[in-house]
Amino acid sequence: MPKIKTNRAAAKRFKKTGSGKYKFNKSNSSHILTKKTTKRKRSLRLAQVLDATNVKAVRRMLPNG
């Protein structure tokens, strides 16, 4: 049985925390920033913890971490 390959796109976007949850950064924070409010841009900087409904899918894409 061959090893399961890691989905490289997911590996670049999600990191596993010490408690086993997955954290990720929000999108829409790189360009076309003039029309976005300061409050919105500030909230985009913060990392988020992945919702429980998506954990199963991400875990399948990242078999080794």
C-alpha positions, 0 to 999 in steps of 0.5 A, spaced: 500 500 500 503 506 497 503 512 502 498 517 502 500 524 499 499 530 502 495 535 499 500 541 498 495 547 497 492 545 504 499 544 507 500 551 505 494 554 508 493 550 514 497 549 520 496 544 526 496 547 533 498 544 539 491 542 541 490 539 535 486 544 532 487 547 525 489 555 524 489 559 518 489 566 515 483 569 512 483 571 505 482 578 501 488 581 505 493 582 499 491 587 494 485 592 493 485 595 500 483 602 499 476 600 498 476 596 505 475 599 511 481 599 517 477 595 521 476 590 516 483 590 514 485 589 521 480 583 522 483 580 516 490 580 519 488 575 525 489 568 524 482 563 525 481 556 528 478 552 523 470 550 524 469 543 526 464 542 520 471 542 516 476 539 520 474 532 517 476 534 510 482 538 512 485 532 516 484 527 510 488 532 506 493 533 511 495 525 513 501 527 517 500 533 520 
